[in-house]
Amino acid sequence: MSVDYYALLGVPKFCSSQDEIRRAYLAQARFFHPDAGNVSPEIAHQKMQQLNTIYDTLKDPDARRLYDASLEARRTRSACR
């Protein structure tokens, strides 16, 4: 099962602007940052790694285009089954 980066950030798929993605990332990063103390250090570390991967993918237009294409391909494959 693959991870939906848009759902994890809480933004709409395919129509989110770079600014919306950045704001959602920053909000999540503030909440899950280890120094914030909202969750255990282990969970905070995992979530921050995941958030950084998501943001690195979605902030880069080329990487985002590839990710969106892979989402669309998975959606099309699952609809054909």
Backbone as a ProteinNet text record, in pm:
[ID]
protein_1_A
[PRIMARY]
MSVDYYALLGVPKFCSSQDEIRRAYLAQARFFHPDAGNVSPEIAHQKMQQLNTIYDTLKDPDARRLYDASLEARRTRSACR
[TERTIARY]
83.9	0	88.3	54.7	134.9	76	158.9	120.3	74.3	-37.5	-87.1	-32.8	65.5	129.9	32.2	-60	-156.8	-247.2	-292.7	-379.5	-304.6	-179.1	-101.6	-78.8	-68.5	-54.3	-189.3	-296.3	-429.2	-461	-409.4	-436.8	-502.1	-580.3	-643.9	-540.5	-568.7	-479.1	-481.7	-367.3	-348.2	-382.2	-452	-488	-431.6	-343.7	-284	-167.4	-163	-52.1	70.9	184.4	308	294.4	226.6	209.9	122.4	16	-69.3	8.2	87.8	169.3	270.1	333	431	365.5	250.5	181.4	139.1	88.6	47.3	167.7	278.1	400.8	448.1	452.4	500.3	411.3	281.1	189.2	214.1	227.5	253.2	391.1	489.8	625.5	631.6	558.8	555.8	494	387	320.3	407.5	469	543.7	691.6	738.5	879.5	911.8	1024.5	1060.5	1062.9	1099.4	1105.7	967.6	865.5	730.6	672.2	711.2	666	522.2	463.6	325.3	310	415.2	415.2	548	556.6	680.7	795.5	917.6	1032.7	1044.1	1010.3	1019.8	919.8	796.4	694.3	729.5	776.2	815	923.6	1022.5	1131.7	1077.8	992.6	934.5	851.6	766.1	679.4	760	864.2	946.6	1018.8	1068.1	1130.2	1028.9	909.3	804.1	765.2	746.1	710.2	818.7	944.3	1053.4	1056.8	1032	1025.8	910.3	795.3	677.2	705.5	756	779.4	887	993.2	1097.2	1040.2	944.5	883.2	787.8	701.6	596.9	643.9	756.9	804.5	880.1	932.6	1007.5	908.6	889.6	790	809.4	933.7	957	923.7	967.7	938.8	788.8	722.2	577.6	504.2	548	485.6	497.5	614.2	633.8	547.4	541.2	458.4	310.9	264	124.1	93.5	188.2	169.4	161	242.3	237.2	106.5	54.7	-76.4	-186.2	-181.8	-283.1	-274.8	-154.5	-137.8	-191.6	-165.3	-218.1	-370	-426.3	-571.6	-633.7	-572.6	-623.4	-615.4	-502.9	-487.9	-590.6	-612.7	-708.2	-851.4	-880.9	-1015.6	-1044.4	-939.6	-957.1	-973.8	-954.7	-962.9	-1102.6
-118	0	124.2	219.4	339.9	451.8	549.7	661.7	777.4	839.8	956.8	1081.2	1144.9	1260.8	1375	1393.8	1502.4	1480.4	1358.5	1327.9	1347.7	1307.6	1323.8	1470.7	1555.2	1698.2	1765.8	1700.4	1759	1863.9	1845.1	1937.7	1861.2	1930.9	1862.9	1813.2	1697	1641.4	1726.1	1737	1792	1939.5	2001.3	2141.7	2231.2	2178.7	2257.7	2339.5	2465.1	2551.1	2519.4	2567.1	2548.7	2612.9	2727.1	2796	2715.4	2654.2	2570.3	2450.8	2390.6	2275.6	2319	2432.6	2483.2	2512	2578.5	2609.8	2483.2	2385.4	2259.5	2187	2185	2122.5	2191.7	2324.1	2397.3	2374.6	2368.6	2344.2	2205.8	2106	1969.8	1960.5	2025.3	2020.7	2086.6	2195.9	2259.7	2166.6	2098.3	2009.3	1889.4	1827.5	1703.4	1724	1846.8	1870.4	1813.9	1745.1	1684.4	1784	1907.8	2007.3	2056.5	2031.9	2077.8	1994.6	1868.9	1783.4	1736.3	1743.8	1700.3	1548.7	1482.5	1336.2	1283.3	1153	1093.8	1122.3	1125.1	1153.2	1056.2	928.3	830.6	862.7	892.1	925.2	1056.5	1153.6	1282.6	1263.6	1180.9	1156.3	1091.9	990.9	924.1	1020.8	1098.6	1191.5	1300	1350.6	1453.5	1398.7	1275.6	1214.2	1202.2	1155.2	1139.7	1275.4	1375.8	1509.3	1568.7	1548.1	1600.4	1533.6	1404.3	1332.9	1385.5	1401.7	1452.2	1591.3	1680.5	1817.4	1823.6	1745.5	1742.9	1701.1	1609.4	1563.3	1667.8	1722.5	1811	1954.1	1995.8	2132.7	2142.4	2031.8	2028.5	1999.4	2092.3	2072	1942.4	1906.5	1783.8	1659.9	1657	1542.6	1532.1	1647.2	1646.5	1592.5	1633	1584.8	1432.3	1378.7	1233.1	1164	1222	1164.3	1165.1	1277.4	1286.4	1184	1165	1066	925.5	896.5	763.3	743.5	848.9	839.7	810.1	881.1	863	722.1	671.4	536.9	432.6	452.2	359	364.4	484.3	500.4	431.1	446.8	386.1	232.2	181.2	35.9	-21.3	46.2	-7	2.1	99.4	112.8	3.6	-50.9	-154.4	-292.5	-308.4	-441.3	-477.2
0	0	0	-82.5	-92.9	-7.2	20	104	15.4	52.5	-19.6	49.6	-11.5	48.1	71.4	-21.6	-7.7	113.6	132.7	246.6	378.1	383	505.4	539.6	437.7	463.4	485.4	441.9	457.7	353.4	233	122.6	7.8	-77.2	-190.4	-292	-349.5	-450.7	-577.2	-638.9	-773.7	-789.1	-694.8	-714.3	-605	-525	-417.5	-471.5	-433.1	-474.5	-389.2	-435.5	-360.1	-222.1	-215.9	-88.6	7.7	-43.7	40.8	95.5	10.2	52.1	157.8	137.3	233.2	368.2	366.5	491.8	565.8	492.9	555.8	614.9	541.1	590.4	718.3	717.7	834.7	957.2	936.1	1047.4	1107.8	1021.2	1069.3	1134.6	1073.8	1128.4	1266.4	1284.1	1416	1520	1481.9	1575.9	1611.9	1510.8	1532.7	1565.2	1567.7	1597.7	1736	1749.5	1878.7	1995.5	1969.5	2076.5	2119.1	2038.8	2073.3	2187.2	2195.6	2304.7	2292.9	2174.3	2154.7	2145.5	2101.5	2088	2140.7	2155.4	2205.1	2107.4	2157.1	2069.2	1951.5	1974.3	1865.7	1754.6	1793.4	1694.3	1625.3	1702.3	1644.7	1539.5	1569.4	1474.6	1346	1359.8	1242.3	1158.6	1225.4	1153.4	1083.3	1148.4	1085.4	962.5	970.4	852.8	739.6	773.6	673.4	613.8	698.1	650.1	560.9	597.4	514.6	378	374.2	246.5	160.9	224.2	153.1	97.1	180.8	135.9	28.4	43.2	-60	-194.7	-193.4	-317.8	-375.3	-291.5	-342	-368.4	-311.6	-337.1	-469.7	-517.4	-643.2	-756.6	-850.4	-957	-1036.8	-1065.8	-1142.4	-1059.8	-935	-847.8	-822.5	-806.4	-783.9	-906.7	-1023.5	-1147.4	-1157.4	-1125.1	-1127.1	-1022	-902.4	-795.9	-836.6	-892.1	-935.9	-1044.9	-1135.9	-1242.3	-1183.5	-1082.9	-1021.9	-946.1	-882.2	-815.8	-917.3	-1027	-1131.7	-1189.6	-1209.6	-1264.3	-1166	-1036.6	-936.2	-930.9	-940.6	-938.9	-1060.2	-1175.4	-1298.1	-1288.6	-1239.6	-1225	-1130.1	-1017.1	-917.6	-969.2	-1054.6	-1109.5	-1212.7	-1272.5	-1376.2	-1318.3	-1190.7	-1129.8	-1094.8
[MASK]
+++++++++++++++++++++++++++++++++++++++++++++++++++++++++++++++++++++++++++++++++

